[in-house]
């Protein structure tokens, strides 16, 4: 009962807040940061949008939005301010069909041939340093939808560990950087259905938990970059070096004003960019923050995260588990930090934990940041030990296959650092991850139908 309740209360960031649930193309479902298993000198960032994306969504399949700014932020000083931004913007093109007519269909023929696709997208990646220096790193084409058997599904390999030819053809390389944008299978796993059917838990009817996200896709932006290009001084990350740990998070933004015309076309977006979604660590907006703060968090910046501190210090989920199920998860304690509450949760998700290798060397909460006239404070972001000497899984970065639900349950019950895992009964069975960039598996086809966990 305990394991089922908790597992179904956690859903990464799929439809996590009221406002962004109505805006799927800007809704960040997952964010990953990990050292490349192909090349330990590089780090990979992946942000996913369009949660619960059914693969057969034609004729206007799910896609990136031309009016959204997709951004990956990196802080390499520890002050909660972005030092490096990767901004990604998209352009959609509608082409006439092979007979010269405007058309309603996505393609005629194999989607591996760009000339057969009539609703295509391209992207531009811009790197911004310290909010000033701007460099266009790459321009590329978004990988097409895996429409189905008749449209050339052989170009994708959703049940294998090697990318299909379509994925490989849409990896853009620029110097030591690599980029990919397009549909991927959702690599997160959890049983969503039972949770929101009034806690119709596994065991009530004799059936096990299952991954109800299996068979769904997302749209991913993946970037692989040299570690030395992410550090404060451009040098390697080594022990005793401030470069060892960076913080990262992702956001989406829309223009402040949208003007709609009665003709139904020529919608115009104006004004400055306004943040509408944010994700660093998974599960924060789902089970840490109460409803009145969910939309606030989506629009907030790490520098202002002190407003959310009470909900981290005393875990609501842990309190509910204790009250309803009679467990003995610690509610709150003070271990001498001077800020009270759950020190272990504050360190793991708001500061960096020495036991996980995610606290930068020479840093202490409330102390001076080495080499900076700034104070080191708590803020929510995904931290990663670039030297590779840390925990090796979330919350030391996040690999695509990490079981973040099990780890989150362990953290809530104070078991994170000792390595004890509390299983939720759901694993990655049926999912396929790539052994090479962009690491998330090729997308399911339009004629693969999600059904109660998807039985491929």
HELIX and SHEET records of a PDB file:
HELIX    1   1 UNK A    2  UNK A    9  1                                   8    
HELIX    2   2 UNK A   20  UNK A   22  5                                   3    
HELIX    3   3 UNK A   24  UNK A   26  5                                   3    
HELIX    4   4 UNK A  114  UNK A  116  5                                   3    
HELIX    5   5 UNK A  149  UNK A  151  5                                   3    
HELIX    6   6 UNK A  153  UNK A  155  5                                   3    
HELIX    7   7 UNK A  165  UNK A  169  1                                   5    
HELIX    8   8 UNK A  192  UNK A  195  1                                   4    
HELIX    9   9 UNK A  227  UNK A  229  5                                   3    
HELIX   10  10 UNK A  242  UNK A  244  5                                   3    
HELIX   11  11 UNK A  284  UNK A  287  1                                   4    
HELIX   12  12 UNK A  291  UNK A  299  1                                   9    
HELIX   13  13 UNK A  302  UNK A  308  5                                   7    
HELIX   14  14 UNK A  309  UNK A  313  1                                   5    
HELIX   15  15 UNK A  316  UNK A  325  1                                  10    
HELIX   16  16 UNK A  343  UNK A  346  1                                   4    
HELIX   17  17 UNK A  347  UNK A  351  3                                   5    
HELIX   18  18 UNK A  404  UNK A  412  1                                   9    
SHEET    1   A 5 UNK A  28  UNK A  35  0                                        
SHEET    2   A 5 UNK A  42  UNK A  54 -1                                        
SHEET    3   A 5 UNK A 216  UNK A 226 -1                                        
SHEET    4   A 5 UNK A 177  UNK A 185 -1                                        
SHEET    5   A 5 UNK A 172  UNK A 174 -1                                        
SHEET    1   B 6 UNK A 133  UNK A 141  0                                        
SHEET    2   B 6 UNK A 119  UNK A 129 -1                                        
SHEET    3   B 6 UNK A  84  UNK A  94 -1                                        
SHEET    4   B 6 UNK A  68  UNK A  75 -1                                        
SHEET    5   B 6 UNK A 245  UNK A 259 -1                                        
SHEET    6   B 6 UNK A 268  UNK A 279 -1                                        
SHEET    1   C 6 UNK A 133  UNK A 141  0                                        
SHEET    2   C 6 UNK A 119  UNK A 129 -1                                        
SHEET    3   C 6 UNK A  84  UNK A  94 -1                                        
SHEET    4   C 6 UNK A  68  UNK A  75 -1                                        
SHEET    5   C 6 UNK A 245  UNK A 259 -1                                        
SHEET    6   C 6 UNK A 382  UNK A 385 -1                                        
END                                                                             
